[in-house]
Every structure is written in C-alpha cells, then in structure tokens.
Amino acid sequence: MNNNSYHTIRKWMYRNARPIDLARYRYHFEEGCKDSVLNCLGVYQNEDGGFGHALEADSWNPNSSPIQTWTATEILKELDITDSSHKIIQGILSYLSSGKDFVSNRWLNTIKSNNDYPGAPWWHFKEDEPHNLRFNPTASLAGFALKYADRESQLFQLAKEIAVESVEYFIQTKVLDEMHEIYCFVNLMEYIIEADLMALVDFKSYQDKIKDVVLELIENDFSKWQGNYVCKPSQFFNGSDSEFYEANKEAVSFELEFIQNTINSKGVWEIPWSWGSYETEFAISKNWWMGNLVIKNLLLLKHYDFLLKK
C-alpha cells in the first residue's frame, strides 16, 4: 500500500468512523493508548454487564445480548487485555453468570427484543430458530469465561462443561459449514490454550479437525470473492505465525492482493452485504462497518508487512 492510499484512509477514518473505531485505529496505527479504546468500549456496556447499543453494528438493540457482548470480548482480545479484574471484564462475567439470555446450556444467538429495533434480518428473533441454540457465540463466551473467571466460581464450572460439550460436538459432527460458528470453535481452542486447559478435552483431535474444517471452508475459487460474502483466510487468522497459515498460503496471498485492489472511490472498502430494510439506519451502520473493515484490512496488511509506515 502506498502512502497516498494510507493517508486517504486516515482522513476517511477521522471523518466517518465512530469513536470506538477511531480509538482502535489510533491504537493500532498512531500509537494511541488502550485506555482510550476501553473508555469508548465501556459506553456500550449496560448495568447488567452485557453489551448493546449497536456495538455489533447490524443490531441496534440497546439491550444486552450475547452477540453484542461477544463483540466486546473480541475487542478485548484485539487489545490483549489480560487483567481479569478490569471492570469491563468483571461486568461481562457478571452478565454471563446471571442466566440472562441463556437457555439449554447456550447463550442465545438472537433475543426477542432485537425485533423492537432496526437491524439486519439475521438478528431478527424467531421462535424455535435452530441456529439460536447452536454454538455461536456460546463456544466463544465459554472460552472467555475459562480465561477470565475465578476458577472456584460457578461460571468457570459451567464454562468447563460447555467447553467439553462444544468440543465433543465439533469432533463428532460430520457437516460443519457455517463460518461464523466455526470461528467460535477456533476462538474456544485459543482460549483453552491460553487458560492451559488442554487436558480438559481431546485437544489433539479437536485441533486437527479445526485445521481440516478451516481449510475446507476458505473459498479457493477466487472468482467468487468480488462482491460476495465469502470465507477468506482472515475470517480465522491474520498472520504467518498461525497454525492455519501453511495450508492456506495461496489464499492468503490472494487476499492481500485483493485488499489492495478493491479500494473504492472513497479510498476505503465496501462491505458485501445489506439489510434489505431500514435503509436510513443501514446507511449509518454501513459506514460503521466500513470503519471496522479499515482496521481489519490494515491490520492484515501490517501483520504480513504490506503496510507502509507513515
């Protein structure tokens, strides 16, 4: 990426990004501080410790939900926050411990109050929706609790139970083809390693199968990438130090070229989806997502040494 492109992106972020994404951008690329990001993140946290208020930009529900709370955990992971006593982490643990939005050992994928606010159709709550009791975001949230919860707490014991169930399901299930759910299983694997709990599950079988599933899910027909929502390497990893890298080097190489060749007329990147409703709200959310995509793409280029210094 040349310096002109970089500075065009920078101007776009300062003019368009919401405060939390501008703080993330400054942290990663302008020597900004973590506390600025955390202060912005805390604004989205409710009194029950969960997150709402469109932190997940496709759901404008202000109420706490597992998906929006999971989004917060992803930002904490991005910042490599390790202090489990931090008030944001303690709030999340309180929400996860409360039993709210938790049914049949799953944190719900969608919640009823989503339907009262603008948002994408995939976050619309429907009774008896099969995906609502699958492992997105349950596997990730269980992993978060394994890493941060007090090991004597009921939440930690629950997280261990869910982790064992998640891993057994993953190993035994023949068809695993939903990339967002698979990312949650990848997340759980990483949390298990960080928590030094590999002995809790059949970790070798789990790890081996995840590698196979990731390889199968990444779209290697590169002609399908333009304008479509396809599974790319960055869905699961963003550096050559990843255990997934060697098997997916060709796709990584193409993604790096794809990023640099698909900058739009505004100097940033389009998102390949829409809501099909709530046109005004989606126009706002689209800008929010574009800011998030700037951070994701620049981090990817940075990790592979394709990003020029300012």
N, C-alpha and C positions, 0 to 999 in steps of 0.2 A: 504494500500500500504506500502510495507517495504522500508527501507532506501536505499537498493541496487537498487531497481527499480527506486526510485526517483532520485538518483544520475546518473543512466544511462540516464534517460530522460533529466536531466540537461545538461549532456555532449552533447547529441544529439542536443538540442536547440542551444547551443553555437557553434556547428559545422555546423549547417544546416539552422537555422531559418533566415529569412530576418530581417533586423534591426528593423523594426517596431514591429514584433512579439517577438523578443528578448527583446525589451524595455517593451512590455506588460508583458512578462513573468517575467522580473526582478521587475516590479512594483508590481505584484500580489504576488510573492513568495520570493523576495530577497530585499524587502524594497527599490526598485527603486522609482524614482520620476515620477510624472505625466508629468512634462515638457519634460522629455526625450521622452515619448511616443508622446506628442503633436508635438515636433520638428520633429520626424520621420513622423508623420501623415501629417504635413504641406508640406512635399516634394511631396506628391501626389496631392496637390491642384493646380489647374490651375488659370490663371489670372482672369477667369470669376467667380471664387469662387467654381466651381464644382470640382469633383474629377475624376481622370482617372488613367492611368499608371499601370493598373492591381492591384489596391488596392483590388478590387474583383478579386481574383486570376484566375478565369476562363475566364476573359475578358482582353486581352492585349491591348485594345484600350487606347491610351494616352489621348484622348479627354474626356472632361467632359460628364458624363451621369448620369441620375437619380439613376440607380442601384449602381454605384460606389460611388456616393455622399451619398446614403443611407448607404452604408458600413461605410463611415466615421462617420455618425451620430450614428451608433451602437458602434463604438469605443468611441465616446464622452459619450455615455450613460454608457458604461462599466466603464469609469473613473469618472462618476458622475460629469461632468463639468457643473457648474451652471451659470457661468459668461457669460451672453449673449453678452457682449462687446468684448469677445475674438475674435481675428482676424480670426480664422478658422470658428467660428460660423457666424460672420458677412459676411464672404465670401460665406458660404453656403446660407445664407438668400438672398444675392445679386443674386446668381445663380437661386434660386427658384423664385425670383421676376422678373427675366429677361424675362420670357416667353419662354426661350430656352428649347427645348425638352418637350414642354407642349402642349397637344392637347386635345380638348374637356374635359377640366377640369381634365386632367390626366397628370402626369409626366410619360413619356413613359417607358415601361419595357425594350425595346431594341431600339437602334438607328442605323441609316443607316451606320455610319462609323465603327460600330463593324465589319462589313463584310470585312473591309480592313486589319484586323489584326487577328493573331491567337486567338483562343478562343473555348469555348465549344459550341456545336451546339445549346443549348438552349438560347444562347445570340446572335445567328445569326438573323439579321433583315429580316423580310419578310413583304411585303406589306399586309395590311388588316389582320394581325395576331390578332385573337380575344383577346388573353391574353395581348396584348400591351396596351389596354385601360381598363384593369381591375384595381384592387386596390393595386397591388404590383408594385412599392413601394409607390404609391400615398398616401395611408392611413397613412403610417408611416411618410412620409415627411410633410404631412399636420399637423400631431401631433407635429412634431419637430417645425414647424412654430408657432403653438399655444403656445408652451412653450417659445420660444425664441424671436419671432418677436415683434416689437413695436406694442402695441395694437391700435395705431392710423394709422398703416400702411395699405396699400392696400393688402399686403401679408397676414397680420393677418385676414383681412376680407375674403380674398379668402380661407384661411385655415379653417375658420369657416364654410364657405359654403360647402367646400369639406367634412369636418367632418360630417356635418348634412347629406349630401348625402350618405356618406360611411356608417354611422350608419343605416340609413333607408334601404339601400340596404341589409345590413347584417341581419337586423331583418326580412325583408320581403322575403329573398331568401331561398328557401327550401333546395337546394343542395349546401352545402359549403364543399368542399372536397380537396382543394389544400392547403397543409400545409404552404407553404411559404406565400401565400396570407392571410391565417388565422393569421399567426404570425404578419402581418402588422396590422390587426384589433386589435389584442391583444396589440400591440405597441400603437396604437391610443388610446385605452382605458386607458392605463397607462399615456400617455401624457395628456389626458383630466383631469385625476385626479390631476396630477402634476400642471396643469395650473388652477385648481379649476374652471373648466368649465362644471361640470356635468349637470348643468341646461340647457346647450345648446342643449342637446339631451334627448331622452328617455333612460336615463342611466341605470336604473334598468333592463329594458328589454334587453338592449344591453349586460350588464354584465352577466345576467342569461343565455342568449343564447350562449355567448362565452364559458362559463363553459361547457355547453352541447356539443358544437361542439368540443372543445378540448378533452373532454372525449371520444367522438366517433372517433376522428382521431388518437389518440395514439394507436399504434399497440400492442394489447394484446396477439397475437399469437406469443410468444417469439421465436418459432422455425424459424420464418421468419427473425429474426434480423441478423443472421450471414451472412455476405457478401452481404446484400441487403440494399438499401437506404429506410429505413422505418421511420415512425414518432415515435419519442421517447419523453418521458416527457421533456427532456432538450431542445427540439425544442421551448417550450413555457415557461418553468420556471426552476429554478435551486436551490430551497431551500424549506425547510419545512414551511417557513413563507408565501409561496404563497397560494393564494385562490384556486389554482388548485391542491394543494398537497393531501388533504384528499381523494378526489375521485380517485386519481391515485397512491396511496401508493404502491400497489403491483408492478406496472410498474416501479416506482422509485427504489424500492428495487432491481428489476431485472437489471435495467440499471447500478446501482452501482456495482453489481457483474459482469455484462457483461464487463464493462470498465476494471476491474481488471483482467479479464480472457482472454482478447483479445489483450494483448500487443504482438507485433510482434517480430521477431528475432532481430530487431534493438533497441528494448526497448521502442517503441512508438506505434502508432496506424495507421492502413491503412485507406484510405478513400474508400468508397464503390461506386465510380463512375469513369468513364474515358470519354475522349472526342471522342475517335474513330478516331481521326485525329491529325495532328500536334504533332507527337509523341515526338519530342525533346522538344518542348515548354511545352507539358503536363507533361513531366518528371520533369521539373522545377516547374511548378505550383503544381504538386502533393506534392513536398517537402514543398512548401509554405503552402498548405492546412494542411499537417500533423503537421506543427508547430502551426497553428491555432487550430487544434484539440487537441494538447497537452494542450494548455491554457484552452480550453473549458472543457476538461475532468478533468484536475487538479482542476479547479475552482469548478466543480461539486462535486468532492470528498471533497474538502475543505469545501464547504457550508454544506455538510452533515457529516462533522467531520470524514471523512475516510482518510484524508491525514495526514501522519505523519509529524511532524516537523523535520527539518534538524538536 
